[in-house]
Amino acid sequence: YYASLDPAVGCMPRIVIAVALCYVLSPIDLIPDFIPVVGLLDDLLLVPALIWLALRLVPSEVMAAARHRAHTEPLQLSKHV
């Protein structure tokens, strides 16, 4: 999350993450899940590959700063009662 806020990241990692999220949330699969093994295998391979690609596209110094910020200032969600 913190890395996505940095302007040095660029648009390509954001696009790759958006594609991964759309693929996970979409009811349309490349290979339908009702086909045994292969239907789930595309989900198990494609989504981690897209996440790995997005992490590789983020500059290492930006990722290090984002990890440090996440460790020192954890994200806190608001509590609605």
Secondary structure, DSSP 8 states (H G I E B T S, - for coil): -HHHH-GGG-SHHHHHHHHHHHHHH-S--SS-TTSTTHHHHHHHHHHHHHHHHHHHHS-HHHHHHHHHHHHHS--------
